[in-house]
Amino acid sequence: MPSDPPAEAALPDGRPAADVLAELRALREGDAPTRGGRTFAYVYDAGLEGLDELAAEAYAAFATVNGLDPTVFPSVARLENDLVGAVAALLGAPGAQGSFTSGGTESILLAVKTARDHARAVRGISRPQLVLPATAHAAFHKAAAYLGVEPVVVPVDPDTCRADADAMAAALTDRTALVVASAPSYAHGVVDPVAEIAAAAAGRGALCHVDACIGGWILPYLRRAGRQVQPFDLSVPGVTSLSVDLHKYAYADKGASVLLHRDAELRRHQYFAHAGWPGYPVVNPTVQGTKSAGLLAQAWAVLRHVGEDGYTALAGRVADASDRLLSGLRATEGVRVLGDPAAGLVAFTVLGPGDGGAPDLSLLLHLADEMRKLGWYLQPQLSFDGLPPNLHLTLTPATVGQVDALLEDLGTALTVARSLEPVTVDPGLAELAAALDPRALGPDEVAAVLAFAGLGEGGGLPGRMAPVLVLLDALPNGLKERLLAEFIGSVFHV
Ligand SMILES: Cc1ncc(COP(=O)(O)O)c(C=O)c1O
């Protein structure tokens, strides 16, 4: 009897460690650099010698420890209590309690879960709402979608890009479980009027979360370095929880955030415990079950190593880079900085020709493409609800030495961008797209639109992103979301 052909192996035969590592290193060569201060999004570069090595060693020392059970691995409790204690000392109030999580999104998911379960248990709310400014991070919408909470989005002030506290107060109802303020917002780097928003929330018996994911570990140190910083943390009456990402301005490796609650009673709603199965009794403070203690250990080590003086000096360096960049941008003809950036985040738009020219999307995106050619990554952000399209820059201490070169290249790139043919979208196409129901589109139709946008098969990106993004900007949000999901599905094509 003929035997079955051998199944194709899932993996090739094993290879020496050195070969495997060489292949990994080679893969990195196609990536944007994560060190050196030229990639103005996604990376946080303290510019401190030895810090990456310290984080890697600390991670390695705890990589195999399972954070699931601190009774078997007591070191996990010690590290987490130290770390959350440090966050509470900087940003908390007496009695504050929290958890170490894998990032801003997980902290926000858990803040929304806490508010939902608190609203149900304490106020009898069965259809909870989440009131948030239009500039709140998309992670709140993800949390609302995951957790069955209704988002109520409040427009922000179009000049300052800050949340409008009166409009937020007016949006509160008896179903409001949670109100959100950002310190600062990711998109424009401006701090919302936290005290007013928190007071309005407290007046309705709702909880109030401050998203300090990006600002929590720099704003206090900017204050310490002598800058004016408005109160934004748990010391503000009415603020009931706060998130801060240690993998941002605390310069830990990625996978490190803390969610802090005003007290133990609130934190209880964050936890999940389950005894109704035959396996081990489960209690998970956070989303993950099994989790490596490596991420906790590296964050602990980085905080300990940098210390108060170190963070104060690093914040001063970011502020210095920010001052120099802002004055250079404000002096550049046709550039408009959005709002009044508080920490290391800057967003600017580019105006089209003519006196009092309007923000020019095509010019802005040509500029981003030209800057990319010169080795700089500035993050394009599309227009939204009256807020102009812009380029976002996250500054880190390593940027300080790059500001002059950046401004010089920006001037050159702007001249080139102005000389290029504007990218436009056929108004007929935009009208057609507006009439499409994204949920009703079949895979072939979505593939055709993606190909039209220049995002064809295989997930490769075109050399210039301006044509793709100009088209995307013109599409309704539902269609944008469908196309983005489909595109990323083609990147992860297996
Ligand atoms: C203000 C703010 N909130 C939340 C997040 C989400 O954090 P993460 O990407 O770590 O999940 C970010 C990320 O940039 C942020 O800036």
Ligand as a Chemical Component Dictionary entry (heavy atoms), coordinates in Angstrom:
data_LIG
# 
_chem_comp.id                   LIG 
_chem_comp.type                 NON-POLYMER 
_chem_comp.pdbx_formal_charge   0 
_chem_comp.three_letter_code    LIG 
# 
loop_
_chem_comp_atom.comp_id 
_chem_comp_atom.atom_id 
_chem_comp_atom.alt_atom_id 
_chem_comp_atom.type_symbol 
_chem_comp_atom.charge 
_chem_comp_atom.model_Cartn_x 
_chem_comp_atom.model_Cartn_y 
_chem_comp_atom.model_Cartn_z 
_chem_comp_atom.pdbx_ordinal 
LIG C1 C1 C 0 -2.081 59.647 25.064 1  
LIG C2 C2 C 0 -1.954 58.194 24.662 2  
LIG N1 N1 N 0 -2.822 57.294 25.141 3  
LIG C3 C3 C 0 -2.758 56.002 24.817 4  
LIG C4 C4 C 0 -1.784 55.520 23.966 5  
LIG C5 C5 C 0 -1.755 54.058 23.593 6  
LIG O1 O1 O 0 -0.612 53.474 24.096 7  
LIG P1 P1 P 0 0.029  52.117 23.529 8  
LIG O2 O2 O 0 0.399  52.396 22.106 9  
LIG O3 O3 O 0 1.160  51.884 24.446 10 
LIG O4 O4 O 0 -0.985 51.040 23.619 11 
LIG C6 C6 C 0 -0.855 56.425 23.444 12 
LIG C7 C7 C 0 0.176  55.982 22.507 13 
LIG O5 O5 O 0 0.842  56.761 21.875 14 
LIG C8 C8 C 0 -0.931 57.799 23.807 15 
LIG O6 O6 O 0 -0.071 58.698 23.336 16 
# 
loop_
_chem_comp_bond.comp_id 
_chem_comp_bond.atom_id_1 
_chem_comp_bond.atom_id_2 
_chem_comp_bond.value_order 
_chem_comp_bond.pdbx_ordinal 
LIG C1 C2 SING 1  
LIG C2 N1 SING 2  
LIG C2 C8 DOUB 3  
LIG N1 C3 DOUB 4  
LIG C3 C4 SING 5  
LIG C4 C5 SING 6  
LIG C4 C6 DOUB 7  
LIG C5 O1 SING 8  
LIG O1 P1 SING 9  
LIG P1 O2 DOUB 10 
LIG P1 O3 SING 11 
LIG P1 O4 SING 12 
LIG C6 C7 SING 13 
LIG C6 C8 SING 14 
LIG C7 O5 DOUB 15 
LIG C8 O6 SING 16 
# 
